[in-house]
Structure formats: structure tokens, C-alpha cells
Amino acid sequence: MLRKLRRATRRSPSGPAAASATLIDQAAEALGTSRSEFMLETACHEAERVLLGQRLFRLDEDVFGRVRAMLDNPPPPSDAMSGLLRRKAPWD
């Protein structure tokens, strides 16, 4: 009973919070999920992104030297890569 009462008296967000809630609801609906499912999945994706950006790679000196040499001397771009870089980006 108390849970029903809390839900019934919960206020709707207003201002920027309402716009955010609407945006989230639209995205969830586009994916065919609930707001809660969308929020959980989105939070997990962001958590993975943050953690992957902070990974530590431990390499012995030989492997580190080879990786550094590849980074310092990349191969020349292929014809396919050059063509791709010349194209206008779809968002421009």
C-alpha cells in the first residue's frame, strides 16, 4: 500500500529534467525496452568505456620496444584508407 502511495505522489520532472526524461524515454522506446532497462544498459556501456580507457598493459622490454617501433614508424596509408580519408564525413 505504501509503495502505491509513493508512486501516486511522485512528482513528474520539470525543466531540464523533463527534457532528459523525455529523451531517455524516446531512446528506450526506439530500442523496444523500458526506461529502467535502457538506463541499466547505457550505464553498463559507459562503465565499460571508462574502464577500458584505464587499462594498464604490462609488457616486457622486448615487446614494448616492438610496439613502440610500430607506433613510431606506421606503414604508409593504403589506397583504400586514403580514399576514405578524402571523403566528406556524413555528419559534416
N, C-alpha and C positions, 0 to 999 in steps of 0.2 A: 504494500500500500504506500509506504514512504517513497519507494522508488518511482511509482506512478506520479505521486505528488511532486517530486523533484523534477521529473520530466515535464510535467504540465506547467510548472512555474519557471522553467528555464527560459531566459531571455534570448531572443534572436540577436545575433551580432548586428552592429550598425557601423556605418562609416567604412573605413578601410578593411575592417574585419569582415564585414558583409561581402565586400568585393572579393576578398580572398576566399571566403567560404563558397561563394558562387563559382569562382574559377575552379576550385578543387572539386566541387560537385559536378561541374561540366566535364572535367577531365575524367573523373571516376565513371560518369555515365558513358562517356565515349569508349571507355575500356570495358564497360559492362560489369563494373564492380561497385561495391558500396564505398562510401566515403572512408570508412574505417579501413577496409582492405586497401584502398588506394593510398591512404596515409601510411600504413604499415609498409607496403611495398616500396613506396617512394623513400621513406626513411631508411629502409634497408639498403636501397641502391646508393643513397647518399653516404651512408656509413661505409659501405664497401669502397666507394670512390675515395673517401677520406683516408681509409686505412691503406688502400693500395698506393696512395700518394706518399705514404710514410714508410714504405717498406725499406728495410736495410738489406743490402746484398753483401754478403761476405765472400770475398774472392781471394785466392792466394795470389802472390805477386805475379806469377806467370800468366794466369788468366786475366788479371787486372791489366797487365801490360798489353795483352792482345786486344782486350775490349777497348782500351784507351787508343791503341793504334787504329782500330777500325773507326772510332769516333773522330780522331784527328785527320784521317785520310778516307773519307767516304768515297764510294765509287761514283763515277760520273752519272748524271741522270740519264735514264733510258729515253728513247723516243716517246714511249707511252707516257712517262712521267712528265716530260717537257710539254707534251700536248695538253695534258691535264692541267698543268700549272698556267698555261696560256689562256685556258677557258675562263670566261666570266663566271664567278660563283653565283649559284641560283638565288642567293639572298641579297646580292648586290643590285 
